[in-house]
Amino acid sequence: MDMPLSATSRGILYMLVASLFFALMTVFTKLLAGMPIAEIIFIRGLIASVLCLLGIWRLRISPLGHNRAGLLLRGLAGTVSLAQGFWLLHEIPLAAATTLTHLSPIFTTLLGIWLVHEKVTWLQISFFVVCFAGVVLIQGFDTRISLVHLLVGISASFCMGLAYSTVKRLGKSEHPLVIMLYFPLVCVPLAGVGMLFDSVWPTLQQCLWLALLGLTAQAGQYCMTMSYQAAAISKVAIVSYSEVIFSIFLGLMLFGENFNLLTYTGMALVLLGVVLNVLNRGRPA
């Protein structure tokens, strides 16, 4: 007779599955290289809005929420981060783009000083230094990654950190589906404006990639939400960085991407700094 999984085990399993879905989403994004970023975001947002509205209709809850300013800020920050992340995926190797856009916990910690008056210790500052030493190694020893790529990756992480910090504040008053809905509510109109200047008619194969991108993104969001509902964030957040590991293998298998030893060392330092920071935040004061 099988033993039932504990809440923490379920949370870890959900987060592993979410990380795999997000890694697959980046693969489909990379396969869409050549298609305008605004058009990809527009279609991804349409799919997300339909799925969110179906869930909201089924639960009979208001889609507008209560803290609309905070919800709009979360949607705008997420949209900017997504656009920068998608651009990076079209420009540099999959694993490098994933690593550079996964510095968000560092910025979430720093933004916490301003938003919720959290204290940052010297130990946490040392973790930040480890992370950025890794970023320097990634940029400095891989000719495919320029200073512009580095700055865009840091900006994407900052915007995602702002989005996560906003979600943290909204979690007490808003339903998760409403928080998720405000992302497409912001990104679809903005991307629609961008499409006025640059758009193409997708091929049948690109339509397939777009559909799979939207479905894997929404599945990842769902599994991540289930993970956070099943277990404490401090126990499952670290597992989300398995997405970088998935990206390394997927990039190697599907796109033949490889890195030198120093670049791999830089990725390891970024992950080490982020994981130590998350672990430290999970400790009781």
N, C-alpha and C positions, 0 to 999 in steps of 0.2 A: 504494500500500500504506500503510495507516494505521500511524503510529508509536505504540507502546505508551505509555500514560501513566506518568509517573514516580510514585514512592510519594507524594511531596508533592502532586502534582496530583490523585491519587486521593483523598488525605485531604481536600483542599479541596473536591473535588466531593461526596464523601460528606457533609461538614459542611454544604454549601449545601443538599443535599437534606434533611438532618436538620432544618435551620432552617426550611425550607418546611413540613415535616410538623408541627413544633412550632407554627408560626404557624397552620396549619390546625386543629390541636387547640384552640387558643385560640378560633378562630371557632366551632367546634362547642360549646365550653363556653359562649360568649356566647349562642348560639342556644338553650341550655337554661336561660336566665334564667327564674326562677320555680320551677324544680325545686330541692329542697333540696340544698345542697352535699354533705352526708353521703351522700345517695343517689347523686349523680354519682360521688363518689370510690369508693364501694362497688362500683359496676358497672365503673368503669374499672379498679379493682384486681382484680376477678374476671377480666376479660379478660387483664390483664397476667400474673396468676398462671398461668392456663391455658397461655398462650403460653410463659412461662418454663419451666414444668414439662415441656412437650412437648420443648423444647430440651434440658433437663437429662436427660430420659429417653433421648433420642436419643444423647446423648454418654456416657451411663452414668456420670455423676458424682454425688457425694453432694450433696443439696440443702441440707444443714444447715450446711456450711462449717466453718471452724476457729475464727475469732475471732467468736464469736456475740454477745458484748457490743458489739463494734464494728459488726457487721452490724445489730443491733437499733437502735443509735444512728443509723445511716445511714437506716434505715427510718422511725424516728420523726421525725427532722429533715426528711426528704423529705415525709412526710405533713403535717406542720404547714405547711411551705412551700407545698405544693400546695393545701391548704385555703384559706390566705390568698390565694394567687394566683387561685384560682377565684372567691373572694368579690369580689376587685377587678375581675375581668372582668365580673361581673354589675353592678358599681356605676359604673365609669368607662369612658371610651373605650378601645378595644382597644390602640392604640399606647401610650397613657399607662400602662396597666396592665403591658404588656410591658416598658416602659422601667424602671418602678419596681421590677420584680422581677428585673431583670438587673444589679443591683449586686453580685451574689454574688462576683465575683473580688476586689472590694475587701475583703470580709469574709473571703474565703479567705486573702488576704495577711495580714490582721490576725490571724486565727486561727492562721496558720502560725507566728507568733511564739511562741505558747503550745504548739501541738501538736508542731511539728517544729523549733522554735528557729531559725526563719528570721530574718534581719535585714531591717529596713525602713529604706530610705534617705530622706533629706529630699526627694529627687526624687519618690519614690513618694508621700510625704505630700502633695506639691503636686498630684499626680494625684487624690488623694482629695478635696482641696479643690475641684478643678475639677468632679468628679462631684457633690458636694453643692451646689455653686453651681447646677449644672443642675437638681438636684432642687428647690431653692428656687424657681427660675424656673418650673418646671412647676407647682408647687403654688400659687405666688403670683399667677400671671397666667391661671389657668383656673378659673373659678368652679365647674366640675363636679368639681374635685378638692379635697377638704377636708384638713385636718390629719390626721384619722383615716385617710383613704386613704393619705396620705404615710407615716404611722407603720406601717401594716399592710404597705405595700410594702417599707419598710426591714426590717421584721421577717421578711418572706418571703425577702428576699435574704440576711439573716443566717442563717436556717435552711438555705437552700440552700448557702450558703458552708460551713456546718458539715457538711452532707451531702457536699459535694465534698471537703472536707479529710479526712473519714473515708474516703471512697472512695480517696483518694490513699494512705492508710495501708494499706487493705485490699487494694489492687491487687497487692501482693507475695505474698499468701497465698491469695487467693480468686479463683475463676473469675468472669468478668463476669456470667454468667447467675445465679450464686448471689447476687451483690451486688444484681442487679436483682430477684431473687425476694423478698428480704427487705423490699422496699418494700410489695408487696401483702400480705405476711404480717403487717405491722404495720397498714397502712391499712384493710384489709378488716374486721378485728374492731372497730377504733375507729369506723369509719364505720357499722358494723352497730349499735353502741350508739347512735350519733346518730340512726339511722333509727327507733329505738324511740320517739323523741320527735317526729320530723318526717319524714314520707315521703308520697309520692303515687304513684298508679298511672300510669306513663308512657303517653302516647298512642303510636300507631304511628309518628308522625313523630319523637317524642322518642326512641323506641327506635332509630330510624335514626341520629339524632345521637349517641346514646350509643355505638352500635357503631362509628361512624366516629371518635368521640373516642378510644376504646380502641385502634383499629387505627392511627390516625395517631400516637398517643403511643408505641406499641410500635415502629412503623416508625422514628420519630425516634430512639428510644433505640438501635435496631439500627444505623442509619446513623451515629450519633454514635460508637458503639463501634468500628465499622469504620474511621471516620475516625482515631480515636486509635491504632488498630492499624497503620494504613497510614503515618502520619507523626507526627513529634514534636508534642506538645501545643502547644508554643510557636508552631508554624507554622500550626496550624489553629484554635486556640481563638478567635482574633479573628474568623474567618469566621462563628462562631456568632451574632454580633451582627447579621448580616443578617436575623435573625428580626424585629428591630425595624423594619427597612425593609419587610419583607413585611407586617408588621402595619399599618403606616401605609397601604399601598395597599389591603390587604384591608378595613380599617376604613372607608376612604373609599368603596370600591366597593360593599361589602355593607351597611354601616350608615350611610353618609352622614356619617361622623365627620370633622370638620376641626378645626384648631387655629389660634390666632393666632401671629404671628411670634415673640413672646417664648417661647411654649410650645415651638415647633419649635427655637428656640435652646437652650432648656433640655435638650431631648432630645439635641441635637447635643453639648452640653457633657458630658452623662452618658456618651454613647458615646465621646467623645474621651478622657475621663479613664480609662474602663475599658480602651479599646484601648491607650493609652499604658502603663497599668499592666501589661497582659498582655505587651506588647512588652518592657518593662523586665525582667519576670520571666523572659523567654525568653533574655535576654542572658547570656553566661557571666560568672561573677564575676571 
